[in-house]
Amino acid sequence: MTTTARADTPTRREQILKEAARLFAERGFHGVGVDEIGAAVGISGPGLYRHFPGKDAMLAELLVGISERLLTGGKRCARERERDSAPPEALLDSLIEGHIDFALDDRPLITLHDRELDRLRESDRKLVRQLQRQYVELWVETVRETYPALAESDARAAVHAVFGLLNSTPHLAPAGSLPGRTAMADLLHRLARGAFAAAADGV
């Protein structure tokens, strides 16, 4: 009987990227060698070159990839909202939930973005910024639909403030002193919605 791999089983390339992100975040891009990344996934350092031409390519795929993933997820939420004729606050909740999943499950990528974005080639850095601008605009539009009295400049400031809140997860206290994942996600969601509501209340 032939068996097929489960769809959620990570590929070797995905395993390499995950371990590279972890190591880069822990020790810095220049503090990690190809051999160490290979050892973390059980292959020789030179074997990594079958998947990536080098560390620079790994970093670019990590940072461009997460920006693409966030934007793609946001657009998917927008399409689903339109299909279901849901109110704008439903889309806002979906956007918040998607970003919380990223913030809780991909903390090394947040650290990488903060520390290593300037190491990307100019073309890759511009692509990351372009994707991020589109992602921000999706949020701003949704926030303004949810809170119509909120000026665009205030909505944009609130969106960036909420991103700062959600992306603070790498700096949280040790896991043992925090609520469980579900409780933490619920708390972050309430804080994000509270921030938008507070911005609107000030109008």
C-alpha positions as CSV (number, residue, x, y, z in Angstrom):
1,M,0.0,0.0,0.0
2,T,1.3,3.5,-0.9
3,T,1.1,6.2,1.7
4,T,1.4,9.9,1.1
5,A,2.9,12.6,3.4
6,R,0.4,14.6,5.4
7,A,-0.2,18.0,4.0
8,D,1.0,19.7,7.2
9,T,4.3,17.8,7.3
10,P,7.0,20.4,6.8
11,T,9.3,19.9,3.8
12,R,13.0,19.7,4.3
13,R,13.2,23.3,2.9
14,E,10.7,24.5,5.5
15,Q,12.6,22.7,8.2
16,I,15.8,24.4,7.2
17,L,14.1,27.8,7.2
18,K,12.6,27.2,10.6
19,E,15.9,26.3,12.2
20,A,17.7,29.1,10.4
21,A,15.2,31.6,11.8
22,R,15.6,30.2,15.3
23,L,19.4,30.3,15.2
24,F,19.6,33.7,13.5
25,A,17.2,35.1,16.2
26,E,19.2,33.6,19.0
27,R,22.7,34.4,17.9
28,G,22.5,36.9,15.1
29,F,22.9,36.3,11.3
30,H,26.7,36.5,11.4
31,G,26.9,34.3,14.5
32,V,25.5,31.2,12.8
33,G,27.3,29.1,10.2
34,V,25.8,27.0,7.4
35,D,27.2,23.8,9.2
36,E,25.2,24.6,12.3
37,I,22.0,25.1,10.4
38,G,22.6,21.8,8.6
39,A,23.3,20.0,11.9
40,A,20.0,21.3,13.3
41,V,18.0,19.6,10.5
42,G,20.3,16.5,10.3
43,I,22.1,17.2,7.0
44,S,25.6,18.3,6.2
45,G,26.3,22.0,5.8
46,P,27.2,21.6,2.1
47,G,23.9,19.7,1.7
48,L,22.1,22.9,2.4
49,Y,23.3,24.2,-0.9
50,R,20.9,21.9,-2.7
51,H,18.1,24.0,-1.2
52,F,19.6,27.5,-0.8
53,P,22.6,29.2,-2.4
54,G,23.6,30.5,1.0
55,K,22.5,32.2,4.3
56,D,21.6,35.4,2.5
57,A,19.0,33.5,0.5
58,M,17.6,32.0,3.6
59,L,17.2,35.3,5.3
60,A,15.6,36.8,2.2
61,E,13.1,34.0,1.9
62,L,12.2,34.2,5.6
63,L,11.6,38.0,5.7
64,V,9.9,38.3,2.3
65,G,8.0,35.1,3.0
66,I,6.4,36.2,6.2
67,S,5.4,39.5,4.6
68,E,3.8,37.6,1.8
69,R,2.1,35.3,4.2
70,L,0.6,38.0,6.3
71,L,-0.7,39.9,3.2
72,T,-2.1,36.8,1.6
73,G,-3.9,35.8,4.8
74,G,-5.3,39.3,5.2
75,K,-6.6,39.3,1.6
76,R,-8.1,35.9,2.1
77,C,-10.0,37.2,5.2
78,A,-11.2,40.1,3.1
79,R,-12.6,37.9,0.4
80,E,-14.3,35.7,2.9
81,R,-15.9,38.7,4.6
82,E,-17.2,39.9,1.2
83,R,-18.5,36.4,0.3
84,D,-20.3,36.1,3.6
85,S,-21.5,39.8,3.6
86,A,-20.1,40.0,7.1
87,P,-19.8,43.4,9.0
88,P,-16.4,45.1,8.9
89,E,-15.7,44.3,12.5
90,A,-15.7,40.6,11.6
91,L,-12.9,41.3,9.1
92,L,-11.0,43.3,11.8
93,D,-11.3,40.4,14.2
94,S,-10.0,38.0,11.5
95,L,-7.1,40.3,10.8
96,I,-6.2,40.5,14.5
97,E,-6.5,36.7,14.9
98,G,-4.2,36.1,12.0
99,H,-1.6,38.5,13.2
100,I,-1.8,37.0,16.7
101,D,-1.1,33.6,15.3
102,F,2.0,34.9,13.6
103,A,3.1,36.8,16.7
104,L,2.8,33.8,19.0
105,D,4.0,31.1,16.7
106,D,6.7,32.8,14.7
107,R,8.5,35.0,17.3
108,P,12.0,34.4,15.8
109,L,10.8,36.1,12.6
110,I,9.8,39.2,14.5
111,T,13.3,39.4,16.0
112,L,14.8,38.8,12.6
113,H,12.9,41.6,11.0
114,D,13.9,44.0,13.7
115,R,17.6,43.1,13.6
116,E,18.4,41.9,10.1
117,L,16.1,43.6,7.6
118,D,18.9,46.0,6.6
119,R,21.0,43.0,5.6
120,L,18.7,42.1,2.7
121,R,19.6,43.1,-0.8
122,E,18.0,46.4,-1.7
123,S,15.5,44.7,-4.1
124,D,14.4,42.3,-1.4
125,R,14.1,45.0,1.2
126,K,12.0,47.1,-1.1
127,L,9.7,44.1,-1.7
128,V,9.3,43.6,2.0
129,R,8.4,47.2,2.4
130,Q,5.9,47.1,-0.5
131,L,4.2,44.0,0.9
132,Q,4.0,45.6,4.4
133,R,2.5,48.8,3.0
134,Q,-0.3,46.8,1.3
135,Y,-0.9,44.9,4.6
136,V,-1.1,48.2,6.5
137,E,-3.5,49.7,4.0
138,L,-5.8,46.7,4.4
139,W,-5.9,47.2,8.1
140,V,-6.4,50.9,7.9
141,E,-9.3,50.5,5.5
142,T,-10.9,47.9,7.8
143,V,-10.4,50.0,10.9
144,R,-12.0,53.0,9.2
145,E,-15.0,50.9,8.1
146,T,-15.4,49.6,11.7
147,Y,-15.0,53.1,13.2
148,P,-16.2,55.5,10.5
149,A,-15.5,58.7,12.6
150,L,-11.8,57.8,12.9
151,A,-9.7,60.0,10.6
152,E,-7.3,58.2,8.3
153,S,-4.2,59.5,10.0
154,D,-5.5,58.3,13.4
155,A,-6.5,54.9,12.0
156,R,-3.0,54.5,10.5
157,A,-1.4,55.5,13.8
158,A,-3.6,53.1,15.7
159,V,-2.8,50.2,13.3
160,H,1.0,50.8,13.8
161,A,0.5,50.9,17.5
162,V,-1.4,47.6,17.5
163,F,1.3,46.1,15.4
164,G,3.8,47.2,18.0
165,L,1.7,45.6,20.7
166,L,1.2,42.3,19.0
167,N,4.8,42.1,17.8
168,S,6.1,42.6,21.3
169,T,5.8,38.8,21.9
170,P,9.6,38.1,21.6
171,H,10.0,40.4,24.7
172,L,7.4,38.7,26.9
173,A,8.4,37.1,30.1
174,P,9.5,33.4,30.2
175,A,6.7,31.1,29.0
176,G,6.1,29.6,32.4
177,S,5.1,32.9,33.9
178,L,2.5,33.7,31.1
179,P,-1.0,32.4,30.4
180,G,-1.4,29.5,28.1
181,R,-1.5,30.1,24.4
182,T,-5.3,30.3,24.1
183,A,-5.5,32.7,27.1
184,M,-2.6,34.8,25.7
185,A,-4.2,35.0,22.3
186,D,-7.5,36.1,23.9
187,L,-5.7,38.7,25.9
188,L,-3.9,40.1,22.9
189,H,-7.1,40.2,20.9
190,R,-8.9,42.2,23.7
191,L,-6.0,44.6,24.0
192,A,-5.9,45.2,20.2
193,R,-9.7,45.8,20.0
194,G,-9.5,48.0,23.0
195,A,-6.8,50.1,21.4
196,F,-8.9,50.7,18.3
197,A,-12.0,51.5,20.4
198,A,-10.0,53.9,22.5
199,A,-8.7,55.7,19.4
200,A,-12.3,56.0,18.2
201,D,-13.6,57.2,21.6
202,G,-11.1,60.1,21.4
203,V,-12.8,61.5,18.3
